[in-house]
Amino acid sequence: MKKLLPVVALLISGFATAESVNQDVSVGKYNTFVFDKPYKKAIFEPGSSVEEPIPLTGNDGFLLRVEEGAHKAFQLVVELTNGETVEFVLEPTFSENGTTYRRNGAGTFSEPEGQRARPSDGWVVETMKQAYLHQTPVGFMEEGEPKYAKLGDTELMPIKRYTNNIYELMIFEVRSETPKEIQPRDFWHDGVEAVQLEGDIVSPQHHPTLFILKEVKANG
């Protein structure tokens, strides 16, 4: 534990307030982190054996998968949009299911009457995982390709689109002539439930695959 302290000092420097949490995380499973305020960034201890977090709706949290073989505790610092931070020491464990952390009971209350409930985190995870494994997600059907899109000099080349008439899962190849780092939040917009990237660098030589799960709007 002592060798984590220099990293802690580095990561939380300049943050407004911080709270410490010891949290188990299941190896090889998607673990859920839900906050009572949207998060701004998640910073991992260098060398941590984790995949890129998958943001939940509105950046209220994320899904985190710890890679197989991880066995040492590591640090995660999450900065919220109001300047607060949560400092985690994550302890890899081996269990059949992923763990769930909810700050101040976030996400456990019913939505206001008249609003459609959000899909469960478990459903989102399974849907994204099946698409990642080149399978048709349960309850979806393949329906052509998504529309080509361009964000600045970043192009989203259509690969495949699945839909169940309520949600659509769009798969793109990300291209750019300018080498740069990209993150899931770069592709976040209204109605999106989850974003996953196969890689965090796009360049003329690197074309990561992008998965976007979003609500199907009545007006298209």
N, C-alpha and C positions, 0 to 999 in steps of 0.2 A: 504493500500500500504506500510505503514511503516514496517510492520512485514515481508515483503519480503526482506528487505535490508540485514539482516544477511546472508540469503541464497545466495544473489547476491555476497556478499563478499567472501563467501566460494567457490562458483562455478567458478568464473572468476579469482581467484587467480592463477597467473602464466601464464595466456594466453597473447599472444602478443598484439593484439588490439581487441577492442570490439565495437560493435555498438548496439544501443538500438532500438527495434521495438515494437510497440503496435499492436497486431494482433487479430482480432476476429476469433473464431473457432466455427464451428457448432456442437452442441451436438448431439451425435448419428450418425453423418455423417463422411465420410472420408475427411479430409482436406489435401490439397496438399502443400508441401513446396519444392521449387526448388531453388538450389543455383548455382552460376556461377563457383563454384569450388566444388569438391567432399567434402563431410563432413566426419569427423573422428568419432565423437561421438555426441550423443544428451543426455543431462543431464536434468532431470526434478526435479522440487522442490519436496522434499519428501512429499508423501501423495497425489500427483496429480492423478486425476481420468482419466487416459488415458490407452489405450492399447499399446502394444509394437509396435513402428513405423514399417511400411513396407517399406524397402529401394527401391528406384527406380534404374533404370539401372546405373551401375557405381558409386553408392552412390552419385549421383548428387542431391539427395533429398529423401523425404520419404512421405508416407501417414500416417496421424495421426487421430485416432478416439478417440474423447472425450466421456467418458462413460455417459450413461443416469444419470440424477440427478446432474451432475456437474453444479455449478452456481457461484463459486468464481473464481476470476482471479488467475492464477498461473504462475510460471516462467519456462522458458525453455532456456537453453544455448546450442547452437550448435557450436562445434569446427570444423573448416574446416581443410583440410590437409595442408594448408600453414600456419597454426597457427592463422589465424584470427578467431574471434568468433562473433556470432550474439546472442545478449541477447534479448529474447522475453518476453513480458508480454502478456499472452494469456487470452482473455476474452471470456468465454463461451456465445454463443448466440443460439437462436432457429430459424432455417430457414430450408427450404426444401432442400437446396443444401449445399455441403461443400464449404469452402472458399479456395482460392489459394493465396499463397505468392510466389513471384518470386524476388529473389535478383538481382538487376541490370538488370531486364528484362530477366533473364535466362530462356531458354527453349522456347522462343517466336520466334526464327529464324528458317528458313528452313534448312534442312540438305544439305550438299554438293550434287550436282547432281551425280546420280549413286548410292547413298546409299539408302537403304530401310528405309522409315520413321519408327520411333518408334511408338508403339501403344499408344493411348491416355491414360492419367492417369485414366480417367473415365472408360475406357474399362478394364484396369487392375484391378481396384477396384471391378467392378461388377463380373469379372471372378473369382477373389479370394473369393469374398463374397459368390457366389453361391456354390463353392466347399466347403467352410467352413460350409455352411448350408446343406451339403450332397446332393446337387443338381448337375445335369450335366450342366456345363456352356453352355450358349447359343452359338451355332455354333460348339460345341465340341461333340465328341463321345467317349465313354469309350473304351479303347483299352488295355486290360490286365493290367499288373503291371509294374512299373519301375524296373530297375535292382537294386539288392542289392548293397549297398555301405558301405564302412567303412572308417572313418576318425580317425586315431589313435585308441583309444579304444572306440570310438563312432560308433555304428552301426545304419544304416538306413535300417529299415525293410520295404519292399515294401507293400503298401496297395492297391493303385489304380493309374491308369494313364488315363488322358484324352488328346485328341489331335484334332486339326483342320488342321493338315498337315503343318501348319506354326509355331504354338506354341504347346508345350506340358505342361500339368499341372500334376506334379508328387506329390503323397501323400505318406509319409512315417511315420512310428512310430520310434521315436528316442530312442535308448537304450544305456545304459552304466552301467557297474558294479561299476564305480567310480562316486560318487555324484559330480556334478559340475554345474556351471551356463553356459548357452548357449545363443547365440544371433543370429538373422537372418544373420548377416554378416559372421558368422562362416561357412555358407553354400553357400556363394556367389562365383560364378565363371563365366567365360566368357560365354556370351549368356543369362545369367539370367536376367529376367525383374523384378521379385518380389519374395520375400521370406516372409513367415508368419509362426510363431510358436504359438502353443497353450500352452504357458507356457515357463518359462525361466530356469527351473531346470530339469536335467535328472539324474536319479539314479536308483538303482534296484527297487525302489517302484514307480518312476515317469517316465512315457513314453510319453512325449508330441508328438503331431502330427505336422508334418512339411509339408508345402505346398511350392512347387517350381514351378514357371512359367518361362519357358525358350524357346528360339528359337530352332526349330528343325533344326539341321545341315544337309546339303545335304549328308554328308558322314556318317550320323548317330552318 
